[in-house]
Amino acid sequence: MIVEQTQFFWLILAFSVLLLFTGYYCLLLTYNMVRVLIGLDLLMKGVTLAIIAAGYLSGQLALAQGMAITVIVLEVVVMIVAAGVVVGFHRQFDSVNVKNTRSLKG
């Protein structure tokens, strides 16, 4: 049973790392704000999955689920605020290109 749990943990952790790298790629190498939001979402999903996998392996799944719910709530709040910023930026500049933020004052 322990061997199966460990194999399952490494599989989930590998998928979590894949999500994290994909999220970093979207954040660092794109100029589209919508893709940046998707990258941020992928990062948060990878962190949530890693928390659940660690809780599964350590036997403290209830604690890990509570932490994952907290991360999900924070993710929703951040995504709503960021989506509002992107919509406002699109209304102002008719573009979602990150390079256009240099023209902002303040």
Residue frames relative to the residue before (quaternion, step in Angstrom):
aa qw qx qy qz dx dy dz
M 1.0000 0.0000 0.0000 0.0000 0.00 0.00 0.00
I 0.6540 0.5152 -0.3189 0.4529 3.60 0.94 -0.84
V 0.6393 0.5261 -0.3291 0.4542 3.58 0.99 -0.80
E 0.6517 0.5064 -0.3140 0.4693 3.59 0.98 -0.82
Q 0.6443 0.5130 -0.3219 0.4670 3.59 1.00 -0.78
T 0.6602 0.5051 -0.3089 0.4621 3.56 0.96 -0.82
Q 0.6485 0.5020 -0.3196 0.4747 3.59 0.97 -0.79
F 0.6454 0.5103 -0.3162 0.4723 3.58 0.99 -0.81
F 0.6253 0.5414 -0.3295 0.4553 3.57 1.03 -0.82
W 0.6975 0.4686 -0.2887 0.4589 3.61 0.82 -0.95
L 0.6109 0.5356 -0.3511 0.4655 3.59 1.09 -0.61
I 0.6856 0.4663 -0.2806 0.4835 3.57 0.87 -0.93
L 0.6460 0.5158 -0.3233 0.4605 3.59 0.99 -0.78
A 0.6309 0.5203 -0.3350 0.4680 3.61 1.03 -0.73
F 0.6527 0.4914 -0.3131 0.4842 3.58 0.98 -0.77
S 0.6252 0.5364 -0.3311 0.4602 3.57 1.06 -0.73
V 0.6524 0.4976 -0.3080 0.4816 3.59 0.97 -0.85
L 0.6167 0.5376 -0.3382 0.4650 3.59 1.05 -0.73
L 0.6460 0.5007 -0.3130 0.4838 3.59 1.00 -0.80
L 0.6477 0.5235 -0.3193 0.4521 3.59 0.97 -0.83
F 0.6767 0.4815 -0.2995 0.4696 3.60 0.89 -0.88
T 0.6338 0.5163 -0.3307 0.4715 3.59 1.02 -0.74
G 0.6505 0.5160 -0.3088 0.4639 3.57 1.00 -0.80
Y 0.6450 0.5039 -0.3155 0.4800 3.58 1.00 -0.83
Y 0.6241 0.5379 -0.3376 0.4550 3.57 1.01 -0.77
C 0.6728 0.4883 -0.2960 0.4705 3.58 0.91 -0.90
L 0.6706 0.5045 -0.3078 0.4485 3.59 0.99 -0.75
L 0.7829 0.4038 -0.1896 0.4336 3.55 0.81 -1.00
L 0.8110 0.3291 -0.1397 0.4631 3.59 0.93 -0.77
T 0.6674 0.4502 -0.3351 0.4895 3.60 1.09 0.47
Y 0.3330 -0.7462 0.5469 0.1821 3.53 -1.22 0.55
N 0.5614 0.5894 -0.3882 0.4322 3.57 1.27 0.01
M 0.4482 -0.7235 0.4553 0.2615 3.59 -0.70 1.07
V 0.6163 0.5388 -0.3577 0.4493 3.59 1.06 -0.62
R 0.6518 0.4922 -0.3146 0.4837 3.59 1.01 -0.74
V 0.6018 0.5377 -0.3560 0.4711 3.58 1.10 -0.60
L 0.6432 0.5069 -0.3207 0.4758 3.60 1.00 -0.77
I 0.6398 0.5074 -0.3257 0.4766 3.58 1.00 -0.78
G 0.6395 0.5227 -0.3204 0.4638 3.58 1.02 -0.76
L 0.6367 0.5152 -0.3179 0.4775 3.55 1.02 -0.79
D 0.6419 0.5185 -0.3135 0.4700 3.56 1.01 -0.81
L 0.6497 0.5072 -0.3185 0.4682 3.60 0.97 -0.80
L 0.6192 0.5367 -0.3414 0.4604 3.59 1.02 -0.74
M 0.6851 0.4841 -0.2883 0.4617 3.56 0.86 -0.94
K 0.6361 0.5159 -0.3322 0.4679 3.60 1.02 -0.72
G 0.6391 0.5234 -0.3241 0.4610 3.59 1.03 -0.74
V 0.6430 0.5065 -0.3169 0.4791 3.58 1.00 -0.80
T 0.6500 0.5171 -0.3172 0.4577 3.59 0.93 -0.86
L 0.6663 0.4999 -0.3003 0.4648 3.56 0.94 -0.87
A 0.6433 0.5132 -0.3208 0.4689 3.60 1.02 -0.74
I 0.6290 0.5271 -0.3342 0.4634 3.59 1.02 -0.73
I 0.6679 0.4925 -0.3016 0.4695 3.58 0.92 -0.89
A 0.6546 0.5101 -0.3166 0.4594 3.60 0.95 -0.83
A 0.6546 0.5014 -0.3177 0.4681 3.60 0.97 -0.79
G 0.6510 0.5081 -0.3114 0.4701 3.57 1.02 -0.73
Y 0.6236 0.5351 -0.3287 0.4656 3.55 1.10 -0.72
L 0.6941 0.4756 -0.2807 0.4617 3.57 0.90 -0.90
S 0.7246 0.4406 -0.2555 0.4643 3.59 0.94 -0.82
G 0.5041 -0.6709 0.4170 0.3492 3.58 1.23 -0.20
Q 0.6243 0.5061 -0.3439 0.4856 3.58 1.26 0.16
L 0.0252 0.8582 -0.5106 0.0460 3.53 0.75 1.09
A 0.6190 0.5521 -0.3543 0.4318 3.60 1.02 -0.68
L 0.6525 0.4990 -0.3078 0.4800 3.58 0.97 -0.83
A 0.6592 0.5085 -0.3043 0.4629 3.57 0.95 -0.87
Q 0.6473 0.5075 -0.3246 0.4671 3.60 1.00 -0.73
G 0.6324 0.5234 -0.3296 0.4663 3.58 1.03 -0.72
M 0.6572 0.4891 -0.3048 0.4857 3.56 1.01 -0.82
A 0.6451 0.5251 -0.3230 0.4514 3.59 1.00 -0.79
I 0.6344 0.5131 -0.3347 0.4715 3.59 1.00 -0.73
T 0.6293 0.5249 -0.3295 0.4689 3.58 1.02 -0.76
V 0.6550 0.5017 -0.3094 0.4727 3.59 0.95 -0.86
I 0.6475 0.5205 -0.3228 0.4535 3.60 0.98 -0.80
V 0.6466 0.5076 -0.3220 0.4697 3.59 0.97 -0.81
L 0.6575 0.4926 -0.3096 0.4787 3.59 0.94 -0.84
E 0.6271 0.5415 -0.3327 0.4504 3.57 1.03 -0.77
V 0.6509 0.5137 -0.3170 0.4604 3.58 0.93 -0.85
V 0.6563 0.5063 -0.3139 0.4629 3.59 0.92 -0.86
V 0.6674 0.4936 -0.3037 0.4677 3.59 0.90 -0.90
M 0.6734 0.4987 -0.3074 0.4509 3.59 0.91 -0.85
I 0.6366 0.5180 -0.3386 0.4601 3.62 1.00 -0.71
V 0.6691 0.4846 -0.3017 0.4758 3.58 0.89 -0.89
A 0.6734 0.4921 -0.2991 0.4636 3.59 0.91 -0.88
A 0.6373 0.5105 -0.3341 0.4708 3.59 1.01 -0.73
G 0.6240 0.5284 -0.3355 0.4678 3.59 1.07 -0.66
V 0.6365 0.5139 -0.3223 0.4763 3.57 1.03 -0.77
V 0.6545 0.5071 -0.3131 0.4652 3.59 0.95 -0.84
V 0.6550 0.5003 -0.3190 0.4679 3.61 0.93 -0.83
G 0.6560 0.5006 -0.3107 0.4718 3.60 0.96 -0.81
F 0.6449 0.5114 -0.3155 0.4723 3.56 1.01 -0.79
H 0.6534 0.5063 -0.3154 0.4662 3.59 1.00 -0.78
R 0.6440 0.5116 -0.3268 0.4656 3.59 1.00 -0.72
Q 0.6861 0.4920 -0.2818 0.4558 3.57 1.02 -0.79
F 0.8381 0.2266 -0.0687 0.4915 3.58 0.80 -1.01
D 0.3557 -0.7526 0.4749 0.2854 3.63 1.29 -0.10
S 0.6861 0.3780 -0.2804 0.5547 3.56 1.07 0.75
V 0.2313 -0.7517 0.5948 0.1662 3.55 -1.24 0.46
N 0.3566 0.7370 -0.4879 0.3026 3.55 1.19 0.57
V 0.4782 -0.6932 0.4668 0.2699 3.56 -0.83 1.00
K 0.5958 0.5865 -0.3667 0.4082 3.60 1.07 -0.61
N 0.6269 0.5521 -0.3424 0.4301 3.62 1.14 -0.48
T 0.5226 0.6441 -0.4215 0.3666 3.61 1.20 -0.16
R 0.5437 0.6271 -0.4022 0.3864 3.60 1.19 -0.31
S 0.6476 0.5249 -0.3226 0.4484 3.58 1.19 -0.45
L 0.4945 0.6501 -0.4342 0.3798 3.60 1.24 -0.03
K 0.2811 -0.7437 0.5821 0.1703 3.53 -1.13 0.66
G 0.6281 0.5794 -0.3838 0.3500 3.54 -1.09 0.63
